[in-house]
Amino acid sequence: MKSFKCADMGFSCGWTASASSEKELMQKIAGHAPNHGIKEITSDLAAKVKSKIKDQ
């Protein structure tokens, strides 16, 4: 399992997600991103997000 905490990106946000693959988790993260005004996951942002994903 892979997990992600939005707060690890510096947001004051309690949202967390987990998934069996990084690809599935990134889809969930992309779905949550508009809550923070993020309309597009750029390659730079994706790299930062991926660096915060943890193995469970």
C-alpha positions in Angstrom: 0.0 0.0 0.0 1.0 3.6 -0.7 -0.1 6.5 1.4 -0.1 10.3 1.2 -0.9 13.1 3.6 -1.8 16.5 2.1 -0.3 18.2 5.1 3.1 16.8 4.0 2.9 19.2 1.1 2.6 22.2 3.5 -1.2 22.6 3.4 -3.2 23.0 6.6 -5.3 20.0 5.6 -6.2 16.7 7.2 -6.9 14.9 4.0 -5.1 11.5 3.5 -5.3 8.8 0.9 -4.0 5.4 0.3 -4.0 3.0 -2.6 -2.4 -0.2 -3.8 -0.3 1.5 -6.5 1.3 4.9 -7.0 -0.7 5.5 -10.2 -4.0 4.9 -8.3 -2.9 7.1 -5.5 -1.9 9.9 -7.9 -5.4 9.8 -9.4 -6.9 10.3 -5.9 -4.5 13.2 -5.2 -5.3 14.8 -8.5 -9.0 14.6 -7.6 -8.3 16.4 -4.2 -5.9 19.1 -5.7 -8.7 21.4 -6.8 -9.6 21.9 -3.1 -6.4 23.9 -2.9 -6.9 25.8 -6.2 -4.6 23.4 -8.2 -6.1 22.8 -11.6 -3.2 21.0 -13.2 -0.6 18.5 -11.8 2.6 19.7 -13.6 5.5 17.4 -13.8 7.4 19.4 -11.1 4.4 19.2 -8.8 4.0 15.4 -9.5 7.6 14.9 -8.6 7.2 16.8 -5.3 4.0 14.8 -4.5 5.7 11.5 -5.3 8.5 12.3 -3.0 5.9 12.5 -0.1 4.3 9.2 -0.9 5.1 6.6 1.8 5.0 2.8 1.7 2.7 1.2 4.3 
